[in-house]
Amino acid sequence: KSFFTYLNEYRVNIICKQLIDSKKTVSELAYNSGYESLPFFYRQFKKFKGVTPISFRTTYSTLK
């Protein structure tokens, strides 16, 4: 893996935990994690998780 692939995967995993545990908006979590562009963040999230951040939150918050 390249450094940037690893970094983006790590950021996405951190955001996943925060999506489940907090009520912060997706954009707030993305910007706080170092993403400067929401479209880029959404592409990276979907690349690693296969779903959008909102779908991820909806799926896992109902399981809690």
PDBQT receptor file of N, H, CA, C and O in Angstrom, charges set to zero:
ATOM      1  N   LYS A   1       0.838  -1.188   0.000  1.00  0.00    +0.000 N 
ATOM      2  CA  LYS A   1       0.000   0.000   0.000  1.00  0.00    +0.000 C 
ATOM      3  C   LYS A   1       0.877   1.243   0.000  1.00  0.00    +0.000 C 
ATOM      4  O   LYS A   1       1.935   1.291   0.629  1.00  0.00    +0.000 OA
ATOM      5  N   SER A   2       0.410   2.222  -0.711  1.00  0.00    +0.000 N 
ATOM      6  H   SER A   2      -0.449   2.182  -1.222  1.00  0.00    +0.000 HD
ATOM      7  CA  SER A   2       1.127   3.490  -0.663  1.00  0.00    +0.000 C 
ATOM      8  C   SER A   2       0.779   4.203   0.636  1.00  0.00    +0.000 C 
ATOM      9  O   SER A   2      -0.191   3.857   1.311  1.00  0.00    +0.000 OA
ATOM     10  N   PHE A   3       1.579   5.194   0.972  1.00  0.00    +0.000 N 
ATOM     11  H   PHE A   3       2.367   5.475   0.424  1.00  0.00    +0.000 HD
ATOM     12  CA  PHE A   3       1.341   5.956   2.193  1.00  0.00    +0.000 C 
ATOM     13  C   PHE A   3      -0.034   6.616   2.168  1.00  0.00    +0.000 C 
ATOM     14  O   PHE A   3      -0.754   6.584   3.165  1.00  0.00    +0.000 OA
ATOM     15  N   PHE A   4      -0.403   7.211   1.039  1.00  0.00    +0.000 N 
ATOM     16  H   PHE A   4       0.182   7.237   0.228  1.00  0.00    +0.000 HD
ATOM     17  CA  PHE A   4      -1.669   7.924   0.961  1.00  0.00    +0.000 C 
ATOM     18  C   PHE A   4      -2.867   6.978   1.023  1.00  0.00    +0.000 C 
ATOM     19  O   PHE A   4      -3.910   7.337   1.570  1.00  0.00    +0.000 OA
ATOM     20  N   THR A   5      -2.728   5.791   0.475  1.00  0.00    +0.000 N 
ATOM     21  H   THR A   5      -1.881   5.500   0.030  1.00  0.00    +0.000 HD
ATOM     22  CA  THR A   5      -3.795   4.793   0.591  1.00  0.00    +0.000 C 
ATOM     23  C   THR A   5      -3.965   4.395   2.049  1.00  0.00    +0.000 C 
ATOM     24  O   THR A   5      -5.083   4.322   2.559  1.00  0.00    +0.000 OA
ATOM     25  N   TYR A   6      -2.857   4.140   2.704  1.00  0.00    +0.000 N 
ATOM     26  H   TYR A   6      -1.949   4.199   2.290  1.00  0.00    +0.000 HD
ATOM     27  CA  TYR A   6      -2.903   3.785   4.129  1.00  0.00    +0.000 C 
ATOM     28  C   TYR A   6      -3.519   4.912   4.949  1.00  0.00    +0.000 C 
ATOM     29  O   TYR A   6      -4.373   4.665   5.801  1.00  0.00    +0.000 OA
ATOM     30  N   LEU A   7      -3.094   6.138   4.699  1.00  0.00    +0.000 N 
ATOM     31  H   LEU A   7      -2.401   6.338   4.007  1.00  0.00    +0.000 HD
ATOM     32  CA  LEU A   7      -3.596   7.291   5.442  1.00  0.00    +0.000 C 
ATOM     33  C   LEU A   7      -5.098   7.467   5.252  1.00  0.00    +0.000 C 
ATOM     34  O   LEU A   7      -5.819   7.685   6.226  1.00  0.00    +0.000 OA
ATOM     35  N   ASN A   8      -5.573   7.377   4.028  1.00  0.00    +0.000 N 
ATOM     36  H   ASN A   8      -4.987   7.200   3.238  1.00  0.00    +0.000 HD
ATOM     37  CA  ASN A   8      -7.008   7.526   3.771  1.00  0.00    +0.000 C 
ATOM     38  C   ASN A   8      -7.812   6.392   4.395  1.00  0.00    +0.000 C 
ATOM     39  O   ASN A   8      -8.897   6.619   4.930  1.00  0.00    +0.000 OA
ATOM     40  N   GLU A   9      -7.289   5.188   4.328  1.00  0.00    +0.000 N 
ATOM     41  H   GLU A   9      -6.407   5.004   3.893  1.00  0.00    +0.000 HD
ATOM     42  CA  GLU A   9      -7.977   4.049   4.942  1.00  0.00    +0.000 C 
ATOM     43  C   GLU A   9      -8.051   4.228   6.456  1.00  0.00    +0.000 C 
ATOM     44  O   GLU A   9      -9.080   3.941   7.069  1.00  0.00    +0.000 OA
ATOM     45  N   TYR A  10      -6.976   4.694   7.050  1.00  0.00    +0.000 N 
ATOM     46  H   TYR A  10      -6.140   4.927   6.553  1.00  0.00    +0.000 HD
ATOM     47  CA  TYR A  10      -6.944   4.940   8.489  1.00  0.00    +0.000 C 
ATOM     48  C   TYR A  10      -7.968   6.014   8.878  1.00  0.00    +0.000 C 
ATOM     49  O   TYR A  10      -8.719   5.845   9.839  1.00  0.00    +0.000 OA
ATOM     50  N   ARG A  11      -7.988   7.112   8.128  1.00  0.00    +0.000 N 
ATOM     51  H   ARG A  11      -7.377   7.249   7.348  1.00  0.00    +0.000 HD
ATOM     52  CA  ARG A  11      -8.937   8.196   8.413  1.00  0.00    +0.000 C 
ATOM     53  C   ARG A  11     -10.382   7.707   8.298  1.00  0.00    +0.000 C 
ATOM     54  O   ARG A  11     -11.221   8.026   9.139  1.00  0.00    +0.000 OA
ATOM     55  N   VAL A  12     -10.659   6.941   7.267  1.00  0.00    +0.000 N 
ATOM     56  H   VAL A  12      -9.977   6.682   6.584  1.00  0.00    +0.000 HD
ATOM     57  CA  VAL A  12     -12.017   6.419   7.067  1.00  0.00    +0.000 C 
ATOM     58  C   VAL A  12     -12.414   5.517   8.232  1.00  0.00    +0.000 C 
ATOM     59  O   VAL A  12     -13.552   5.583   8.698  1.00  0.00    +0.000 OA
ATOM     60  N   ASN A  13     -11.507   4.685   8.706  1.00  0.00    +0.000 N 
ATOM     61  H   ASN A  13     -10.583   4.632   8.328  1.00  0.00    +0.000 HD
ATOM     62  CA  ASN A  13     -11.820   3.802   9.834  1.00  0.00    +0.000 C 
ATOM     63  C   ASN A  13     -12.100   4.598  11.112  1.00  0.00    +0.000 C 
ATOM     64  O   ASN A  13     -12.994   4.242  11.880  1.00  0.00    +0.000 OA
ATOM     65  N   ILE A  14     -11.354   5.654  11.338  1.00  0.00    +0.000 N 
ATOM     66  H   ILE A  14     -10.628   5.944  10.714  1.00  0.00    +0.000 HD
ATOM     67  CA  ILE A  14     -11.589   6.510  12.502  1.00  0.00    +0.000 C 
ATOM     68  C   ILE A  14     -12.962   7.171  12.381  1.00  0.00    +0.000 C 
ATOM     69  O   ILE A  14     -13.715   7.234  13.353  1.00  0.00    +0.000 OA
ATOM     70  N   ILE A  15     -13.282   7.659  11.190  1.00  0.00    +0.000 N 
ATOM     71  H   ILE A  15     -12.671   7.607  10.400  1.00  0.00    +0.000 HD
ATOM     72  CA  ILE A  15     -14.568   8.311  10.973  1.00  0.00    +0.000 C 
ATOM     73  C   ILE A  15     -15.713   7.314  11.154  1.00  0.00    +0.000 C 
ATOM     74  O   ILE A  15     -16.771   7.691  11.657  1.00  0.00    +0.000 OA
ATOM     75  N   CYS A  16     -15.530   6.074  10.765  1.00  0.00    +0.000 N 
ATOM     76  H   CYS A  16     -14.670   5.769  10.356  1.00  0.00    +0.000 HD
ATOM     77  CA  CYS A  16     -16.567   5.059  10.964  1.00  0.00    +0.000 C 
ATOM     78  C   CYS A  16     -16.935   4.937  12.431  1.00  0.00    +0.000 C 
ATOM     79  O   CYS A  16     -18.116   4.900  12.775  1.00  0.00    +0.000 OA
ATOM     80  N   LYS A  17     -15.942   4.876  13.289  1.00  0.00    +0.000 N 
ATOM     81  H   LYS A  17     -14.982   4.906  13.009  1.00  0.00    +0.000 HD
ATOM     82  CA  LYS A  17     -16.206   4.784  14.723  1.00  0.00    +0.000 C 
ATOM     83  C   LYS A  17     -16.954   6.019  15.209  1.00  0.00    +0.000 C 
ATOM     84  O   LYS A  17     -17.871   5.918  16.024  1.00  0.00    +0.000 OA
ATOM     85  N   GLN A  18     -16.561   7.175  14.708  1.00  0.00    +0.000 N 
ATOM     86  H   GLN A  18     -15.816   7.257  14.046  1.00  0.00    +0.000 HD
ATOM     87  CA  GLN A  18     -17.206   8.416  15.125  1.00  0.00    +0.000 C 
ATOM     88  C   GLN A  18     -18.623   8.522  14.575  1.00  0.00    +0.000 C 
ATOM     89  O   GLN A  18     -19.495   9.094  15.229  1.00  0.00    +0.000 OA
ATOM     90  N   LEU A  19     -18.863   7.987  13.400  1.00  0.00    +0.000 N 
ATOM     91  H   LEU A  19     -18.154   7.522  12.869  1.00  0.00    +0.000 HD
ATOM     92  CA  LEU A  19     -20.217   8.006  12.842  1.00  0.00    +0.000 C 
ATOM     93  C   LEU A  19     -21.187   7.226  13.720  1.00  0.00    +0.000 C 
ATOM     94  O   LEU A  19     -22.349   7.606  13.867  1.00  0.00    +0.000 OA
ATOM     95  N   ILE A  20     -20.709   6.150  14.291  1.00  0.00    +0.000 N 
ATOM     96  H   ILE A  20     -19.765   5.842  14.171  1.00  0.00    +0.000 HD
ATOM     97  CA  ILE A  20     -21.544   5.311  15.140  1.00  0.00    +0.000 C 
ATOM     98  C   ILE A  20     -21.715   5.947  16.525  1.00  0.00    +0.000 C 
ATOM     99  O   ILE A  20     -22.809   5.919  17.089  1.00  0.00    +0.000 OA
ATOM    100  N   ASP A  21     -20.645   6.516  17.068  1.00  0.00    +0.000 N 
ATOM    101  H   ASP A  21     -19.756   6.539  16.610  1.00  0.00    +0.000 HD
ATOM    102  CA  ASP A  21     -20.647   6.972  18.461  1.00  0.00    +0.000 C 
ATOM    103  C   ASP A  21     -21.042   8.422  18.685  1.00  0.00    +0.000 C 
ATOM    104  O   ASP A  21     -21.355   8.797  19.815  1.00  0.00    +0.000 OA
ATOM    105  N   SER A  22     -21.039   9.251  17.645  1.00  0.00    +0.000 N 
ATOM    106  H   SER A  22     -20.784   8.946  16.727  1.00  0.00    +0.000 HD
ATOM    107  CA  SER A  22     -21.321  10.672  17.856  1.00  0.00    +0.000 C 
ATOM    108  C   SER A  22     -22.473  11.142  16.985  1.00  0.00    +0.000 C 
ATOM    109  O   SER A  22     -22.918  10.439  16.078  1.00  0.00    +0.000 OA
ATOM    110  N   LYS A  23     -22.937  12.320  17.274  1.00  0.00    +0.000 N 
ATOM    111  H   LYS A  23     -22.576  12.892  18.011  1.00  0.00    +0.000 HD
ATOM    112  CA  LYS A  23     -24.021  12.941  16.504  1.00  0.00    +0.000 C 
ATOM    113  C   LYS A  23     -23.495  14.027  15.568  1.00  0.00    +0.000 C 
ATOM    114  O   LYS A  23     -24.285  14.754  14.965  1.00  0.00    +0.000 OA
ATOM    115  N   LYS A  24     -22.178  14.145  15.438  1.00  0.00    +0.000 N 
ATOM    116  H   LYS A  24     -21.537  13.554  15.927  1.00  0.00    +0.000 HD
ATOM    117  CA  LYS A  24     -21.594  15.159  14.558  1.00  0.00    +0.000 C 
ATOM    118  C   LYS A  24     -21.961  14.873  13.112  1.00  0.00    +0.000 C 
ATOM    119  O   LYS A  24     -22.200  13.726  12.734  1.00  0.00    +0.000 OA
ATOM    120  N   THR A  25     -22.003  15.922  12.313  1.00  0.00    +0.000 N 
ATOM    121  H   THR A  25     -21.809  16.854  12.620  1.00  0.00    +0.000 HD
ATOM    122  CA  THR A  25     -22.328  15.756  10.899  1.00  0.00    +0.000 C 
ATOM    123  C   THR A  25     -21.181  15.074  10.167  1.00  0.00    +0.000 C 
ATOM    124  O   THR A  25     -20.040  15.079  10.630  1.00  0.00    +0.000 OA
ATOM    125  N   VAL A  26     -21.495  14.498   9.034  1.00  0.00    +0.000 N 
ATOM    126  H   VAL A  26     -22.422  14.494   8.658  1.00  0.00    +0.000 HD
ATOM    127  CA  VAL A  26     -20.484  13.826   8.215  1.00  0.00    +0.000 C 
ATOM    128  C   VAL A  26     -19.423  14.833   7.785  1.00  0.00    +0.000 C 
ATOM    129  O   VAL A  26     -18.229  14.538   7.836  1.00  0.00    +0.000 OA
ATOM    130  N   SER A  27     -19.851  16.011   7.364  1.00  0.00    +0.000 N 
ATOM    131  H   SER A  27     -20.821  16.250   7.322  1.00  0.00    +0.000 HD
ATOM    132  CA  SER A  27     -18.882  17.011   6.912  1.00  0.00    +0.000 C 
ATOM    133  C   SER A  27     -17.976  17.455   8.054  1.00  0.00    +0.000 C 
ATOM    134  O   SER A  27     -16.780  17.659   7.847  1.00  0.00    +0.000 OA
ATOM    135  N   GLU A  28     -18.523  17.605   9.247  1.00  0.00    +0.000 N 
ATOM    136  H   GLU A  28     -19.495  17.439   9.415  1.00  0.00    +0.000 HD
ATOM    137  CA  GLU A  28     -17.707  17.991  10.397  1.00  0.00    +0.000 C 
ATOM    138  C   GLU A  28     -16.657  16.927  10.699  1.00  0.00    +0.000 C 
ATOM    139  O   GLU A  28     -15.498  17.251  10.957  1.00  0.00    +0.000 OA
ATOM    140  N   LEU A  29     -17.056  15.676  10.668  1.00  0.00    +0.000 N 
ATOM    141  H   LEU A  29     -17.998  15.413  10.458  1.00  0.00    +0.000 HD
ATOM    142  CA  LEU A  29     -16.109  14.583  10.908  1.00  0.00    +0.000 C 
ATOM    143  C   LEU A  29     -15.034  14.540   9.827  1.00  0.00    +0.000 C 
ATOM    144  O   LEU A  29     -13.858  14.333  10.125  1.00  0.00    +0.000 OA
ATOM    145  N   ALA A  30     -15.431  14.734   8.591  1.00  0.00    +0.000 N 
ATOM    146  H   ALA A  30     -16.387  14.902   8.349  1.00  0.00    +0.000 HD
ATOM    147  CA  ALA A  30     -14.470  14.701   7.483  1.00  0.00    +0.000 C 
ATOM    148  C   ALA A  30     -13.445  15.820   7.612  1.00  0.00    +0.000 C 
ATOM    149  O   ALA A  30     -12.243  15.581   7.497  1.00  0.00    +0.000 OA
ATOM    150  N   TYR A  31     -13.915  17.038   7.852  1.00  0.00    +0.000 N 
ATOM    151  H   TYR A  31     -14.891  17.233   7.946  1.00  0.00    +0.000 HD
ATOM    152  CA  TYR A  31     -12.992  18.168   7.983  1.00  0.00    +0.000 C 
ATOM    153  C   TYR A  31     -12.086  18.011   9.203  1.00  0.00    +0.000 C 
ATOM    154  O   TYR A  31     -10.900  18.332   9.140  1.00  0.00    +0.000 OA
ATOM    155  N   ASN A  32     -12.637  17.521  10.306  1.00  0.00    +0.000 N 
ATOM    156  H   ASN A  32     -13.601  17.261  10.357  1.00  0.00    +0.000 HD
ATOM    157  CA  ASN A  32     -11.827  17.319  11.512  1.00  0.00    +0.000 C 
ATOM    158  C   ASN A  32     -10.776  16.232  11.333  1.00  0.00    +0.000 C 
ATOM    159  O   ASN A  32      -9.763  16.221  12.032  1.00  0.00    +0.000 OA
ATOM    160  N   SER A  33     -11.015  15.324  10.404  1.00  0.00    +0.000 N 
ATOM    161  H   SER A  33     -11.838  15.333   9.836  1.00  0.00    +0.000 HD
ATOM    162  CA  SER A  33     -10.057  14.240  10.149  1.00  0.00    +0.000 C 
ATOM    163  C   SER A  33      -9.002  14.607   9.127  1.00  0.00    +0.000 C 
ATOM    164  O   SER A  33      -8.111  13.810   8.832  1.00  0.00    +0.000 OA
ATOM    165  N   GLY A  34      -9.096  15.810   8.585  1.00  0.00    +0.000 N 
ATOM    166  H   GLY A  34      -9.819  16.458   8.824  1.00  0.00    +0.000 HD
ATOM    167  CA  GLY A  34      -8.051  16.265   7.675  1.00  0.00    +0.000 C 
ATOM    168  C   GLY A  34      -8.445  16.339   6.218  1.00  0.00    +0.000 C 
ATOM    169  O   GLY A  34      -7.637  16.756   5.388  1.00  0.00    +0.000 OA
ATOM    170  N   TYR A  35      -9.657  15.947   5.881  1.00  0.00    +0.000 N 
ATOM    171  H   TYR A  35     -10.313  15.607   6.555  1.00  0.00    +0.000 HD
ATOM    172  CA  TYR A  35     -10.105  16.062   4.493  1.00  0.00    +0.000 C 
ATOM    173  C   TYR A  35     -10.492  17.508   4.222  1.00  0.00    +0.000 C 
ATOM    174  O   TYR A  35     -11.202  18.126   5.016  1.00  0.00    +0.000 OA
ATOM    175  N   GLU A  36     -10.032  18.037   3.116  1.00  0.00    +0.000 N 
ATOM    176  H   GLU A  36      -9.456  17.535   2.471  1.00  0.00    +0.000 HD
ATOM    177  CA  GLU A  36     -10.339  19.417   2.752  1.00  0.00    +0.000 C 
ATOM    178  C   GLU A  36     -11.458  19.495   1.720  1.00  0.00    +0.000 C 
ATOM    179  O   GLU A  36     -11.993  20.572   1.460  1.00  0.00    +0.000 OA
ATOM    180  N   SER A  37     -11.808  18.358   1.137  1.00  0.00    +0.000 N 
ATOM    181  H   SER A  37     -11.372  17.483   1.349  1.00  0.00    +0.000 HD
ATOM    182  CA  SER A  37     -12.822  18.308   0.092  1.00  0.00    +0.000 C 
ATOM    183  C   SER A  37     -13.835  17.212   0.415  1.00  0.00    +0.000 C 
ATOM    184  O   SER A  37     -13.471  16.046   0.564  1.00  0.00    +0.000 OA
ATOM    185  N   LEU A  38     -15.096  17.590   0.522  1.00  0.00    +0.000 N 
ATOM    186  H   LEU A  38     -15.392  18.538   0.401  1.00  0.00    +0.000 HD
ATOM    187  CA  LEU A  38     -16.128  16.584   0.798  1.00  0.00    +0.000 C 
ATOM    188  C   LEU A  38     -16.301  15.581  -0.330  1.00  0.00    +0.000 C 
ATOM    189  O   LEU A  38     -16.434  14.389  -0.056  1.00  0.00    +0.000 OA
ATOM    190  N   PRO A  39     -16.307  16.017  -1.600  1.00  0.00    +0.000 N 
ATOM    191  CA  PRO A  39     -16.427  15.022  -2.670  1.00  0.00    +0.000 C 
ATOM    192  C   PRO A  39     -15.298  13.978  -2.631  1.00  0.00    +0.000 C 
ATOM    193  O   PRO A  39     -15.540  12.792  -2.854  1.00  0.00    +0.000 OA
ATOM    194  N   PHE A  40     -14.074  14.421  -2.349  1.00  0.00    +0.000 N 
ATOM    195  H   PHE A  40     -13.878  15.385  -2.168  1.00  0.00    +0.000 HD
ATOM    196  CA  PHE A  40     -12.953  13.484  -2.249  1.00  0.00    +0.000 C 
ATOM    197  C   PHE A  40     -13.164  12.538  -1.069  1.00  0.00    +0.000 C 
ATOM    198  O   PHE A  40     -12.921  11.337  -1.187  1.00  0.00    +0.000 OA
ATOM    199  N   PHE A  41     -13.610  13.067   0.054  1.00  0.00    +0.000 N 
ATOM    200  H   PHE A  41     -13.807  14.043   0.150  1.00  0.00    +0.000 HD
ATOM    201  CA  PHE A  41     -13.881  12.230   1.221  1.00  0.00    +0.000 C 
ATOM    202  C   PHE A  41     -14.929  11.170   0.890  1.00  0.00    +0.000 C 
ATOM    203  O   PHE A  41     -14.744   9.994   1.207  1.00  0.00    +0.000 OA
ATOM    204  N   TYR A  42     -16.026  11.579   0.256  1.00  0.00    +0.000 N 
ATOM    205  H   TYR A  42     -16.176  12.534  -0.001  1.00  0.00    +0.000 HD
ATOM    206  CA  TYR A  42     -17.095  10.627  -0.088  1.00  0.00    +0.000 C 
ATOM    207  C   TYR A  42     -16.567   9.528  -1.013  1.00  0.00    +0.000 C 
ATOM    208  O   TYR A  42     -16.922   8.361  -0.847  1.00  0.00    +0.000 OA
ATOM    209  N   ARG A  43     -15.728   9.888  -1.979  1.00  0.00    +0.000 N 
ATOM    210  H   ARG A  43     -15.440  10.836  -2.114  1.00  0.00    +0.000 HD
ATOM    211  CA  ARG A  43     -15.150   8.881  -2.881  1.00  0.00    +0.000 C 
ATOM    212  C   ARG A  43     -14.265   7.895  -2.110  1.00  0.00    +0.000 C 
ATOM    213  O   ARG A  43     -14.323   6.686  -2.335  1.00  0.00    +0.000 OA
ATOM    214  N   GLN A  44     -13.452   8.427  -1.205  1.00  0.00    +0.000 N 
ATOM    215  H   GLN A  44     -13.405   9.409  -1.022  1.00  0.00    +0.000 HD
ATOM    216  CA  GLN A  44     -12.567   7.559  -0.431  1.00  0.00    +0.000 C 
ATOM    217  C   GLN A  44     -13.367   6.651   0.499  1.00  0.00    +0.000 C 
ATOM    218  O   GLN A  44     -13.054   5.469   0.643  1.00  0.00    +0.000 OA
ATOM    219  N   PHE A  45     -14.387   7.202   1.121  1.00  0.00    +0.000 N 
ATOM    220  H   PHE A  45     -14.640   8.162   1.004  1.00  0.00    +0.000 HD
ATOM    221  CA  PHE A  45     -15.211   6.403   2.031  1.00  0.00    +0.000 C 
ATOM    222  C   PHE A  45     -15.866   5.263   1.270  1.00  0.00    +0.000 C 
ATOM    223  O   PHE A  45     -15.836   4.117   1.718  1.00  0.00    +0.000 OA
ATOM    224  N   LYS A  46     -16.451   5.567   0.133  1.00  0.00    +0.000 N 
ATOM    225  H   LYS A  46     -16.475   6.498  -0.231  1.00  0.00    +0.000 HD
ATOM    226  CA  LYS A  46     -17.132   4.540  -0.661  1.00  0.00    +0.000 C 
ATOM    227  C   LYS A  46     -16.136   3.511  -1.187  1.00  0.00    +0.000 C 
ATOM    228  O   LYS A  46     -16.456   2.326  -1.282  1.00  0.00    +0.000 OA
ATOM    229  N   LYS A  47     -14.935   3.960  -1.525  1.00  0.00    +0.000 N 
ATOM    230  H   LYS A  47     -14.676   4.922  -1.448  1.00  0.00    +0.000 HD
ATOM    231  CA  LYS A  47     -13.899   3.051  -2.013  1.00  0.00    +0.000 C 
ATOM    232  C   LYS A  47     -13.539   2.011  -0.949  1.00  0.00    +0.000 C 
ATOM    233  O   LYS A  47     -13.384   0.832  -1.267  1.00  0.00    +0.000 OA
ATOM    234  N   PHE A  48     -13.405   2.437   0.304  1.00  0.00    +0.000 N 
ATOM    235  H   PHE A  48     -13.531   3.394   0.562  1.00  0.00    +0.000 HD
ATOM    236  CA  PHE A  48     -12.973   1.527   1.360  1.00  0.00    +0.000 C 
ATOM    237  C   PHE A  48     -14.121   0.771   2.020  1.00  0.00    +0.000 C 
ATOM    238  O   PHE A  48     -13.933  -0.361   2.467  1.00  0.00    +0.000 OA
ATOM    239  N   LYS A  49     -15.304   1.375   2.090  1.00  0.00    +0.000 N 
ATOM    240  H   LYS A  49     -15.457   2.294   1.727  1.00  0.00    +0.000 HD
ATOM    241  CA  LYS A  49     -16.419   0.749   2.811  1.00  0.00    +0.000 C 
ATOM    242  C   LYS A  49     -17.526   0.242   1.902  1.00  0.00    +0.000 C 
ATOM    243  O   LYS A  49     -18.348  -0.566   2.333  1.00  0.00    +0.000 OA
ATOM    244  N   GLY A  50     -17.567   0.692   0.665  1.00  0.00    +0.000 N 
ATOM    245  H   GLY A  50     -16.898   1.348   0.314  1.00  0.00    +0.000 HD
ATOM    246  CA  GLY A  50     -18.575   0.210  -0.271  1.00  0.00    +0.000 C 
ATOM    247  C   GLY A  50     -19.932   0.879  -0.137  1.00  0.00    +0.000 C 
ATOM    248  O   GLY A  50     -20.854   0.564  -0.889  1.00  0.00    +0.000 OA
ATOM    249  N   VAL A  51     -20.067   1.789   0.801  1.00  0.00    +0.000 N 
ATOM    250  H   VAL A  51     -19.318   2.045   1.412  1.00  0.00    +0.000 HD
ATOM    251  CA  VAL A  51     -21.312   2.533   1.012  1.00  0.00    +0.000 C 
ATOM    252  C   VAL A  51     -20.963   3.990   1.313  1.00  0.00    +0.000 C 
ATOM    253  O   VAL A  51     -19.806   4.324   1.571  1.00  0.00    +0.000 OA
ATOM    254  N   THR A  52     -21.969   4.840   1.275  1.00  0.00    +0.000 N 
ATOM    255  H   THR A  52     -22.908   4.569   1.065  1.00  0.00    +0.000 HD
ATOM    256  CA  THR A  52     -21.750   6.242   1.635  1.00  0.00    +0.000 C 
ATOM    257  C   THR A  52     -21.691   6.369   3.161  1.00  0.00    +0.000 C 
ATOM    258  O   THR A  52     -22.169   5.487   3.873  1.00  0.00    +0.000 OA
ATOM    259  N   PRO A  53     -21.111   7.456   3.662  1.00  0.00    +0.000 N 
ATOM    260  CA  PRO A  53     -21.062   7.645   5.114  1.00  0.00    +0.000 C 
ATOM    261  C   PRO A  53     -22.449   7.684   5.751  1.00  0.00    +0.000 C 
ATOM    262  O   PRO A  53     -22.635   7.171   6.854  1.00  0.00    +0.000 OA
ATOM    263  N   ILE A  54     -23.413   8.280   5.076  1.00  0.00    +0.000 N 
ATOM    264  H   ILE A  54     -23.262   8.697   4.180  1.00  0.00    +0.000 HD
ATOM    265  CA  ILE A  54     -24.768   8.371   5.626  1.00  0.00    +0.000 C 
ATOM    266  C   ILE A  54     -25.404   6.981   5.696  1.00  0.00    +0.000 C 
ATOM    267  O   ILE A  54     -26.054   6.648   6.687  1.00  0.00    +0.000 OA
ATOM    268  N   SER A  55     -25.223   6.175   4.659  1.00  0.00    +0.000 N 
ATOM    269  H   SER A  55     -24.695   6.446   3.854  1.00  0.00    +0.000 HD
ATOM    270  CA  SER A  55     -25.737   4.807   4.676  1.00  0.00    +0.000 C 
ATOM    271  C   SER A  55     -25.071   3.991   5.781  1.00  0.00    +0.000 C 
ATOM    272  O   SER A  55     -25.723   3.205   6.469  1.00  0.00    +0.000 OA
ATOM    273  N   PHE A  56     -23.774   4.187   5.937  1.00  0.00    +0.000 N 
ATOM    274  H   PHE A  56     -23.244   4.825   5.378  1.00  0.00    +0.000 HD
ATOM    275  CA  PHE A  56     -23.032   3.491   6.994  1.00  0.00    +0.000 C 
ATOM    276  C   PHE A  56     -23.614   3.844   8.353  1.00  0.00    +0.000 C 
ATOM    277  O   PHE A  56     -23.882   2.956   9.162  1.00  0.00    +0.000 OA
ATOM    278  N   ARG A  57     -23.813   5.138   8.612  1.00  0.00    +0.000 N 
ATOM    279  H   ARG A  57     -23.596   5.860   7.955  1.00  0.00    +0.000 HD
ATOM    280  CA  ARG A  57     -24.350   5.580   9.897  1.00  0.00    +0.000 C 
ATOM    281  C   ARG A  57     -25.748   5.012  10.129  1.00  0.00    +0.000 C 
ATOM    282  O   ARG A  57     -26.059   4.539  11.222  1.00  0.00    +0.000 OA
ATOM    283  N   THR A  58     -26.577   5.060   9.111  1.00  0.00    +0.000 N 
ATOM    284  H   THR A  58     -26.324   5.444   8.223  1.00  0.00    +0.000 HD
ATOM    285  CA  THR A  58     -27.946   4.557   9.231  1.00  0.00    +0.000 C 
ATOM    286  C   THR A  58     -27.951   3.061   9.550  1.00  0.00    +0.000 C 
ATOM    287  O   THR A  58     -28.693   2.612  10.424  1.00  0.00    +0.000 OA
ATOM    288  N   THR A  59     -27.143   2.310   8.857  1.00  0.00    +0.000 N 
ATOM    289  H   THR A  59     -26.541   2.674   8.146  1.00  0.00    +0.000 HD
ATOM    290  CA  THR A  59     -27.079   0.863   9.063  1.00  0.00    +0.000 C 
ATOM    291  C   THR A  59     -26.595   0.518  10.467  1.00  0.00    +0.000 C 
ATOM    292  O   THR A  59     -27.204  -0.311  11.144  1.00  0.00    +0.000 OA
ATOM    293  N   TYR A  60     -25.512   1.142  10.909  1.00  0.00    +0.000 N 
ATOM    294  H   TYR A  60     -25.017   1.815  10.359  1.00  0.00    +0.000 HD
ATOM    295  CA  TYR A  60     -24.926   0.751  12.184  1.00  0.00    +0.000 C 
ATOM    296  C   TYR A  60     -25.564   1.416  13.384  1.00  0.00    +0.000 C 
ATOM    297  O   TYR A  60     -25.459   0.895  14.494  1.00  0.00    +0.000 OA
ATOM    298  N   SER A  61     -26.221   2.547  13.202  1.00  0.00    +0.000 N 
ATOM    299  H   SER A  61     -26.306   2.970  12.300  1.00  0.00    +0.000 HD
ATOM    300  CA  SER A  61     -26.883   3.172  14.350  1.00  0.00    +0.000 C 
ATOM    301  C   SER A  61     -28.170   2.425  14.695  1.00  0.00    +0.000 C 
ATOM    302  O   SER A  61     -28.608   2.454  15.845  1.00  0.00    +0.000 OA
ATOM    303  N   THR A  62     -28.782   1.754  13.711  1.00  0.00    +0.000 N 
ATOM    304  H   THR A  62     -28.426   1.731  12.777  1.00  0.00    +0.000 HD
ATOM    305  CA  THR A  62     -29.984   0.973  14.003  1.00  0.00    +0.000 C 
ATOM    306  C   THR A  62     -29.649  -0.343  14.690  1.00  0.00    +0.000 C 
ATOM    307  O   THR A  62     -30.507  -0.937  15.343  1.00  0.00    +0.000 OA
ATOM    308  N   LEU A  63     -28.413  -0.804  14.549  1.00  0.00    +0.000 N 
ATOM    309  H   LEU A  63     -27.715  -0.322  14.018  1.00  0.00    +0.000 HD
ATOM    310  CA  LEU A  63     -27.997  -2.051  15.182  1.00  0.00    +0.000 C 
ATOM    311  C   LEU A  63     -27.602  -1.854  16.633  1.00  0.00    +0.000 C 
ATOM    312  O   LEU A  63     -27.533  -2.819  17.394  1.00  0.00    +0.000 OA
ATOM    313  N   LYS A  64     -27.345  -0.626  17.020  1.00  0.00    +0.000 N 
ATOM    314  H   LYS A  64     -27.401   0.157  16.402  1.00  0.00    +0.000 HD
ATOM    315  CA  LYS A  64     -26.886  -0.329  18.372  1.00  0.00    +0.000 C 
ATOM    316  C   LYS A  64     -27.945  -0.540  19.399  1.00  0.00    +0.000 C 
ATOM    317  O   LYS A  64     -27.703  -0.329  20.587  1.00  0.00    +0.000 OA
TER     318      LYS A  64
